[in-house]
Amino acid sequence: MDIIFGFNKCQKNQLFTRRLKTAVCRTKHLPTLNAIVVNQATGERGKDVVLRAGFSPKEERRAVMEEDWFALRIPTTGTVRKVWESVK
């Protein structure tokens, strides 16, 4: 397995995907999806969770659950490319 900067290829792809999803949410002023990921034992979020300015973790989780995600269009390849270029 290739190791790149201390991460194997699978881990690097997971980090890339997580960062891109968060960037798309923030660009579109949507709740950040990673806010709903919590530790099973403690029920608390991890230290890497990105929150929108002015939102507590609890408020962000509530906003994720209340958002009508089915009403949104899936981002086009062009949109994803623009977002990725802006956060590189």
Order of alpha helices (4+ residues) and beta strands (2+ residues): beta-beta-alpha-alpha-alpha
